[in-house]
């Protein structure tokens, strides 16, 4: 996760889970803990893949929506979701409220 101020400026980053989307079981809790630690107003979830499709999977999109909703209930805006693959660079932005 990348953490931002309200301006937006970078205030921190953290690895909040390792593993496949379906197996990692990522929840909003580690994202919220990191945001509190650096007093962030917003965050961007970043997923890294070694290989794969050049778009987000349904599982990634569903996971992102659930995490963004849970973080929103606690006052943290999740402003985007990026997927990066080895050798291909930035792959997709799944959602952005702006």
N, C-alpha and C positions, 0 to 999 in steps of 0.2 A: 504494500500500500504506500502511496505517496500522500503526505499530509500537507495541507495548505492553510494559510490564513484567509480571512475574509477578503483580502485585497485582490487577487490571490498571489501569495508568495510561498515558496517552499519553506517548510519548517521542520520536516522530518520524513523519514521513510523507514519501513520495516518489512521483514519477511513474516507474514502472519500465518502461512501454511505451506506445506510441501507435499506434493503428491497429485494424483489425478483429481479432477474436479469432483467426480462421483465418490472417490474414496477418501479424499482429504477431510470431508465433513466441515468445511470452513463455515464458521458462523460469524455473526456481527461482533461477538465479544472481543476477540483479539484486535479487530479493527478499531473498536471503541477504546480499548485500553491504550493503544498506540496514540490515538487522537488526544486522549486526555493527557498523556505524558508530555506531549509537545504543544498542548493548548491549541489544537487545530480546529478550524471552523468547517473544513471540508476535506475530502479525500478522493483519490483516484485509485481504483483497484487495477492492478496490472498483473496479467497472467503471462507466464513464459512457457512456450512449448519448444521442444527440440525439432519437431516436425508436425505436419498436419495440414488441415484445410486452411484456406486463406480467408476464413470468416469464423465468427464465433459459433460454437455448437449450441444446440438447444439446452443442454445441461449447463453450459457456461452462462447463457442468458438467464435461465431460471434461477441459478445460484446468485447471480449478480442482482437480479430484481429483489430476491428475498433479503439479501444482505443490505441493499440500499434502503429498503422499507424499514428494516429493523433499526438501522443506524439513524434514519430519519426520525423515528419515534423517540430517540435519545438525543435529538438535536444536532446530529452530525450529517451534513449534506455529503452524499457520495455523488460527485459531479460527473464522473465518467468511468468507463471500463475499457481498458486497452488490452489487446492480446498481441504479444510479440513472439515471433518465431526465430529460431537460429537461421541466420543467413538471409531472411526475408524482410527483417525490420518490422516496422509497425504494420500490423495486419488489419485490425478492425477497431472501431469504436462502437460498442454495442448500444449505447444509450447516452444521451446528454440532455438534461432538462432545459438548457438554454437555447 
